[in-house]
């Protein structure tokens, strides 16, 4: 190929496209496959200790979370649409997940796990402040106020008040700050009193919507707040057990139901995987013996191996239908496997010492996360709410991986690597190889048959550069879908058109050995 040929705009475009495709293949397929293998070799996935993926992902997520939360607060973003669950609950829930994970990493650091040189409470200080401020921001309670009116801080509203208590507790523990202590004390005392006076021991999340496992999480949040308030709610916790026994349980499984009538405690539906895993994340710190019994029942009725993967079902074994299902709580249900049940199940299994479950679930979760070279987790990012809660999935993954066995848990190790993992890894490598091979074939064809100079080459070059720069900018910024769309659109340029001039044709013929 002559130097003259290299100067053509179409040559610049085609070599630029070749480099872009190669980088995309490496970034989204090949490097993630090797990162997955690296993380799966970590012994802390099979036993106690914080997995190294959690330290790696937390360092990457922290500045992004701080920037997002601070910007959201500065804009005064308010969503009062009570039908938009992901747009209202997820920004707050994700922030609490982030705070809980940071708390666990700080505890590990203080106990001698120095995977990072600086303590998480130090390098994540601004993110901790921003996350706590987001959860406690009255503007972000607009949808709750729409449900409950001006009394939303002291009238049932179990889920939202649990988030408040959790965020304020984590802020105080991590930063040693008393900024939120008066509000925290008010919430803990008023909510525990209201639960204690409830006829059944349950309260609604929203009017006529009671989810017992949310109440269980609320009781656990109150108990955790004792560590910073210096209070003792052990008698309250013991009495609260009444809402989770006898006729208040799902008769078919002996587990807390998905939803119930708050006034009577009577179940409205069966136990479900998304609720069970959440239950198993909170019960051990409240009623250790009961937690062991519940986990055994959960395993009996919900654990399965199907389609090359292990997981927790969303609905009990033998329940008719619902093998393929989806709602905002369960996520996609695939051949019975519950997405949320299995993801939350990673943390539940670790907390209950069941590493024979935690190991295969963690391996599946990490593989589907598609960890990228910059520390982002592509899978959870895509499944999150891109507008209102872009980092919910990544914060939740951090929370699950940082759970440590409860003091009373009896460790059970083992478990098998499911075939799903090598199959998906092979898929990553195959897709990366296909991208590279397609780029190679296209380049080879171009070398053999040099293209005609396209008409309006300058316009095409400007359009290509715009697509390439915008696509790269969006992709690096985490907006992968529009970014990839632009990068792929750039591959369509240039399009050949008119004839080469005689002089250029002669040079092209000469360079290919066909001319004089």
C-alpha positions in Angstrom: 0.0 0.0 0.0 1.5 3.4 -1.0 2.0 6.4 1.2 -0.6 8.1 -1.0 -3.1 5.5 -0.1 -2.5 6.0 3.6 -3.4 9.7 3.2 -6.9 9.0 2.0 -9.7 9.7 4.5 -11.1 6.3 4.0 -7.8 4.7 5.1 -7.9 6.7 8.3 -11.5 5.6 8.9 -10.9 2.0 8.2 -7.8 1.7 10.4 -9.6 3.7 13.1 -12.6 1.3 12.9 -10.2 -1.7 13.2 -8.7 -0.3 16.4 -12.1 0.5 17.8 -13.4 -3.0 17.2 -10.3 -4.5 18.8 -10.6 -2.3 21.9 -14.3 -3.1 22.2 -13.6 -6.8 22.0 -10.9 -6.6 24.7 -12.8 -4.2 27.0 -16.2 -5.9 27.0 -15.4 -9.6 26.4 -11.8 -10.7 26.7 -10.5 -8.8 29.7 -13.8 -9.5 31.7 -13.3 -13.2 31.1 -9.8 -13.1 32.6 -11.0 -10.8 35.5 -13.7 -13.4 36.3 -11.1 -16.2 36.5 -8.9 -14.0 38.7 -11.7 -13.3 41.1 -13.0 -16.8 41.3 -9.6 -18.0 42.5 -10.1 -16.0 45.7 -10.4 -18.4 48.7 -12.6 -15.8 50.5 -15.4 -16.7 48.1 -15.4 -20.2 49.7 -15.1 -19.1 53.3 -14.9 -16.2 55.7 -13.2 -12.9 54.7 -14.0 -10.1 52.3 -13.5 -11.2 48.7 -10.9 -9.1 46.8 -13.5 -8.3 44.1 -15.4 -6.3 46.8 -12.4 -4.2 47.6 -11.7 -3.6 43.9 -15.2 -2.7 43.0 -15.7 -0.5 46.1 -12.7 1.6 45.2 -14.0 2.0 41.7 -17.6 2.7 42.7 -16.9 5.2 45.5 -16.1 8.3 43.4 -18.9 7.6 41.0 -21.4 7.2 43.7 -20.3 10.4 45.4 -20.6 12.3 42.2 -24.0 10.9 41.3 -25.5 11.4 44.8 -24.1 14.9 45.2 -25.3 16.0 41.7 -28.7 14.5 42.3 -29.1 16.4 45.5 -27.8 19.7 43.9 -30.4 19.3 41.2 -33.2 18.8 43.7 -34.4 15.7 41.9 -37.8 14.7 43.2 -39.9 11.8 42.0 -43.4 11.6 43.6 -44.7 9.0 41.2 -46.0 6.2 43.6 -46.1 3.8 40.7 -42.5 4.2 39.8 -40.8 1.8 42.2 -37.4 1.8 40.7 -37.4 5.6 40.3 -38.4 6.2 44.0 -37.1 3.4 46.1 -34.0 2.4 44.3 -31.9 5.6 44.7 -32.4 5.3 48.5 -32.0 1.5 48.7 -28.9 1.6 46.6 -27.4 4.3 48.9 -28.1 2.1 52.0 -26.5 -0.9 50.3 -23.4 1.2 49.6 -23.3 2.4 53.2 -23.8 -1.2 54.6 -21.0 -2.5 52.3 -18.6 0.4 53.3 -19.4 -0.4 57.0 -18.3 -4.0 56.5 -15.2 -3.1 54.6 -14.2 -0.7 57.4 -14.7 -3.4 60.0 -12.5 -5.8 57.9 -9.8 -3.1 57.5 -9.8 -2.5 61.3 -9.5 -6.2 61.9 -6.3 -6.3 59.8 -7.4 -6.9 56.2 -5.4 -4.2 54.5 -6.1 -4.9 50.9 -6.1 -1.1 50.5 -3.7 1.3 52.1 -6.3 3.8 53.3 -9.3 3.0 55.5 -12.6 2.9 53.6 -14.1 5.4 56.0 -11.4 7.8 55.0 -11.2 7.4 51.2 -15.0 7.1 51.0 -15.8 9.9 53.4 -17.4 12.2 50.7 -19.4 9.3 49.3 -20.6 8.4 52.8 -21.8 11.9 53.4 -23.5 12.1 50.0 -25.3 8.8 50.4 -26.5 9.6 53.9 -27.7 13.0 52.8 -29.6 11.5 49.8 -31.5 9.0 52.0 -32.4 11.7 54.6 -33.3 14.4 52.1 -37.0 15.3 52.5 -37.3 15.8 48.8 -36.5 12.1 48.2 -39.5 11.2 50.4 -41.9 12.9 48.1 -43.5 9.6 47.0 -43.7 8.4 50.7 -45.4 11.7 51.7 -47.9 11.2 48.8 -48.8 7.8 50.4 -48.9 8.8 54.0 -49.3 12.6 54.1 -47.3 15.0 56.4 -47.1 12.3 59.1 -45.0 9.9 57.0 -42.2 10.0 59.5 -44.4 8.7 62.4 -47.1 6.7 60.7 -46.3 3.1 59.7 -44.2 3.5 56.6 -41.9 0.6 57.7 -39.7 0.3 54.6 -38.8 4.0 54.2 -38.2 4.5 57.9 -35.9 1.4 57.9 -33.8 3.1 55.2 -33.6 6.3 57.3 -32.5 4.4 60.4 -30.0 2.3 58.5 -28.4 5.3 56.7 -28.1 7.4 59.9 -26.7 4.4 61.8 -24.0 3.8 59.2 -23.1 7.5 59.0 -22.6 7.6 62.7 -20.6 4.4 62.8 -18.3 5.2 59.9 -17.6 8.9 60.6 -18.2 9.1 64.3 -20.6 12.0 63.7 -23.6 12.9 65.8 -25.2 14.9 63.0 -28.1 12.5 62.6 -28.3 11.2 66.2 -31.4 13.2 67.3 -33.4 12.1 64.2 -32.1 8.6 64.5 -33.2 8.3 68.1 -36.6 9.7 67.3 -37.1 7.2 64.5 -35.9 4.2 66.5 -38.0 5.0 69.6 -41.2 5.9 67.7 -41.0 3.0 65.2 -40.2 0.4 67.8 -43.1 1.7 70.0 -45.5 1.6 67.0 -44.4 -2.0 66.1 -44.8 -3.0 69.7 -48.3 -1.6 69.9 -49.3 -3.2 66.6 -51.9 -6.0 67.1 -49.9 -8.4 65.0 -46.4 -6.9 65.3 -46.6 -5.9 61.6 -46.9 -2.5 59.9 -47.6 -1.5 56.4 -44.9 -0.2 54.0 -47.6 1.7 52.1 -51.3 1.9 52.7 -52.7 -1.7 52.6 -49.3 -3.1 51.5 -47.5 -5.1 54.2 -44.4 -7.1 53.5 -43.3 -9.1 56.6 -39.7 -9.4 55.5 -39.5 -5.6 55.3 -40.7 -5.5 58.9 -38.0 -8.0 59.8 -35.4 -5.8 58.2 -36.9 -2.9 60.2 -36.5 -4.7 63.5 -32.9 -5.6 62.5 -32.2 -1.9 61.7 -33.5 -0.9 65.1 -31.3 -3.4 66.8 -28.2 -2.2 64.9 -29.0 1.4 65.9 -28.5 0.4 69.5 -24.7 0.2 68.9 -24.5 4.0 68.2 -27.4 5.2 70.5 -26.3 3.2 73.5 -29.9 1.9 73.8 -31.1 -1.7 74.3 -34.1 -3.0 72.4 -33.6 -6.6 73.2 -37.0 -7.0 74.9 -38.7 -5.4 71.9 -36.9 -7.8 69.6 -38.0 -10.8 71.6 -41.6 -9.6 71.6 -41.4 -8.8 67.8 -41.0 -12.6 67.2 -44.8 -12.9 67.5 -45.2 -11.6 64.0 -43.2 -14.5 62.5 -44.7 -17.6 64.1 -47.8 -19.7 64.0 -50.6 -18.5 61.8 -48.4 -15.6 60.5 -46.3 -18.0 58.5 -46.9 -19.6 55.1 -48.5 -22.9 56.0 -47.0 -24.7 53.0 -43.3 -23.9 53.8 -43.2 -22.6 57.4 -41.6 -19.4 56.2 -42.7 -15.7 56.4 -45.1 -15.0 53.5 -44.4 -12.5 50.7 -47.2 -10.2 51.8 -49.8 -10.2 54.6 -52.6 -8.2 56.3 -50.9 -5.9 58.8 -53.8 -5.8 61.3 -54.1 -9.6 61.7 -50.8 -10.9 60.4 -52.6 -13.4 58.1 -50.6 -14.3 55.0 -52.0 -13.1 51.6 -49.6 -15.2 49.5 -47.0 -17.9 49.8 -43.3 -17.4 50.8 -41.2 -16.2 47.8 -37.5 -16.3 47.1 -36.9 -12.6 47.0 -38.4 -12.3 50.5 -36.8 -15.4 51.9 -33.2 -14.3 50.9 -33.9 -10.9 52.4 -35.2 -12.6 55.5 -32.1 -14.7 55.8 -30.0 -11.6 55.7 -31.6 -10.2 58.9 -32.9 -13.1 61.0 -29.5 -14.3 62.3 -28.9 -11.1 64.2 -32.3 -11.2 65.8 -33.2 -14.9 66.5 -30.2 -17.1 65.7 -32.0 -20.5 66.3 -35.0 -19.5 64.3 -32.7 -18.3 61.5 -31.1 -21.8 61.3 -34.6 -23.4 61.0 -35.7 -20.9 58.4 -32.6 -21.4 56.2 -33.1 -25.2 56.3 -36.7 -24.7 55.2 -35.6 -22.3 52.5 -33.1 -24.8 51.2 -35.7 -27.6 51.3 -38.4 -25.8 49.3 -36.4 -23.4 47.1 -32.9 -24.6 46.3 -32.5 -26.1 42.9 -30.1 -27.1 40.1 -31.5 -26.4 36.6 -30.2 -25.3 33.2 -26.5 -25.8 34.3 -26.9 -23.4 37.3 -27.6 -23.5 41.0 -30.0 -21.0 42.6 -33.0 -20.2 44.8 -36.4 -20.4 43.2 -38.7 -17.5 43.3 -41.7 -19.8 44.1 -41.7 -23.0 46.0 -41.0 -26.4 44.4 -44.2 -27.9 43.1 -46.0 -24.6 42.9 -48.0 -24.5 39.6 -46.8 -22.1 36.9 -44.5 -19.2 37.5 -41.4 -20.9 36.1 -41.0 -17.9 33.8 -42.1 -14.7 35.5 -41.0 -11.1 36.3 -41.9 -8.3 38.6 -40.0 -5.4 40.2 -39.1 -7.4 43.3 -38.2 -10.8 41.8 -36.5 -9.6 38.6 -36.6 -12.1 35.8 -37.5 -15.7 36.9 -35.8 -18.1 34.5 -36.8 -21.8 34.7 -37.8 -21.2 38.3 -34.5 -19.5 39.3 -35.2 -16.1 40.9 -32.8 -13.4 39.9 -33.2 -11.4 43.1 -33.6 -14.5 45.2 -30.3 -15.9 44.0 -28.4 -12.6 44.1 -29.6 -11.8 47.6 -29.0 -15.4 48.3 -25.2 -14.9 48.0 -25.3 -12.6 51.0 -27.8 -14.8 52.8 -25.7 -17.9 52.4 -22.5 -16.1 53.5 -24.2 -14.7 56.6 -25.6 -18.1 57.6 -22.3 -19.8 57.0 -23.6 -21.8 54.0 -20.6 -21.5 51.7 -21.7 -24.7 50.0 -24.4 -22.4 48.6 -22.5 -19.1 48.6 -19.7 -20.5 46.4 -21.7 -21.6 43.4 -24.0 -18.6 43.7 -21.0 -16.2 43.9 -19.4 -17.8 40.9 -22.5 -17.4 38.9 -23.0 -13.8 40.1 -19.5 -12.7 39.4 -19.5 -14.2 36.0 -22.7 -12.5 35.0 -21.5 -9.2 36.4 -19.0 -8.9 33.5 -16.4 -6.9 35.5 -14.7 -4.3 33.3 -11.1 -3.0 33.4 -12.2 0.3 35.0 -13.9 -1.5 37.9 -17.4 -1.2 36.7 -19.8 -4.2 36.7 -21.5 -4.2 33.4 -24.3 -6.7 34.2 -25.7 -4.9 37.3 -25.3 -1.5 35.7 -27.5 -2.5 32.7 -30.1 -4.0 35.0 -30.3 -0.8 37.2 -32.4 2.3 36.6 -30.1 4.3 34.3 -31.8 7.6 35.1 -32.6 7.4 38.8 -30.4 4.6 40.3 -27.6 3.7 37.9 -25.4 2.2 40.7 -28.0 0.2 42.6 -26.9 -3.1 41.2 -23.2 -2.6 41.9 -23.9 -1.3 45.4 -26.1 -4.4 46.1 -23.3 -6.7 44.8 -20.9 -5.1 47.2 -23.4 -5.6 50.1 -23.8 -9.3 49.3 -20.1 -10.0 48.9 -19.2 -8.3 52.2 -21.5 -10.3 54.4 -19.7 -12.4 57.0 -20.9 -15.4 58.9 -23.0 -14.6 62.0 -21.3 -15.5 65.3 -23.6 -18.4 65.9 -23.4 -19.8 62.3 -21.9 -23.2 61.8 -19.8 -23.0 58.7 -20.5 -25.5 55.9 -18.1 -25.4 53.0 -18.0 -27.1 49.7 -20.3 -26.7 46.7 -19.6 -27.2 43.1 -18.7 -24.8 40.3 -21.8 -24.9 38.1 -21.3 -25.6 34.3 -23.0 -22.2 33.8 -19.7 -20.5 34.7 -17.3 -22.0 32.1 -20.1 -21.9 29.5 -20.6 -18.1 30.0 -16.8 -17.6 30.1 -16.5 -19.4 26.8 -19.2 -17.2 25.5 -17.2 -14.1 26.5 -14.1 -15.3 24.8 -16.0 -16.5 21.7 -17.7 -13.1 21.2 -14.4 -11.3 21.7 -12.8 -13.6 19.1 -15.7 -13.1 16.7 -15.3 -9.4 16.9 -11.6 -9.6 16.3 -12.0 -12.1 13.5 -14.7 -10.0 11.7 -12.4 -6.9 11.9 -9.5 -9.0 10.6 -11.6 -10.3 7.6 -12.8 -6.8 6.8 -9.3 -5.4 6.9 -8.0 -8.2 4.8 -10.7 -7.7 2.1 -9.9 -4.0 2.0 -6.2 -4.7 1.6 -6.9 -7.0 -1.4 -9.4 -4.6 -3.0 -8.6 -1.0 -2.2 -11.8 1.0 -2.2 -12.8 3.8 -4.5 -12.5 7.2 -3.1 -15.9 8.0 -1.5 -17.7 11.1 -2.6 -17.9 13.8 0.0 -15.0 12.1 1.9 -14.5 15.2 4.1 -18.1 15.0 5.3 -17.9 11.3 5.9 -14.7 11.7 7.9 -16.3 14.4 10.0 -19.3 12.3 10.7 -17.2 9.3 11.5 -15.0 11.3 13.9 -18.1 12.6 15.6 -19.6 9.1 16.0 -16.3 7.7 17.3 -15.6 10.5 19.8 -19.2 10.6 21.1 -19.4 6.8 21.3 -16.1 6.5 23.2 -17.1 9.3 25.5 -20.4 7.7 26.3 -18.9 4.2 26.7 -16.2 5.4 29.1 -18.8 7.3 31.0 -20.8 4.2 31.6 -23.6 4.9 29.1 -22.8 1.7 27.2 -25.9 1.2 25.1 -25.9 4.6 23.3 -22.1 4.6 23.3 -21.9 1.2 21.6 -24.6 2.1 19.2 -22.5 5.1 18.0 -19.3 3.1 17.8 -21.1 0.4 15.7 -22.6 3.0 13.5 -19.1 4.3 12.9 -18.3 0.9 11.4 -20.6 1.7 8.5 -18.4 4.5 7.2 -17.0 5.2 4.7 -19.3 4.0 1.9 -17.6 3.8 -1.5 -19.2 5.7 -4.4 -17.7 7.1 -7.6 -14.8 6.0 -9.8 -11.2 6.7 -9.0 -9.5 9.3 -11.1 -7.3 7.8 -13.8 -4.1 8.8 -12.0 -5.3 7.2 -8.7 -6.5 4.1 -10.6 -3.1 3.6 -12.1 -1.4 4.0 -8.7 -3.9 1.5 -7.2 -3.2 -0.9 -10.0 0.5 -0.5 -9.6 0.4 -1.1 -5.9 -1.6 -4.3 -6.3 0.7 -5.6 -9.1 -2.0 -5.4 -11.8 -0.9 -2.1 -13.4 2.1 -1.1 -15.4 
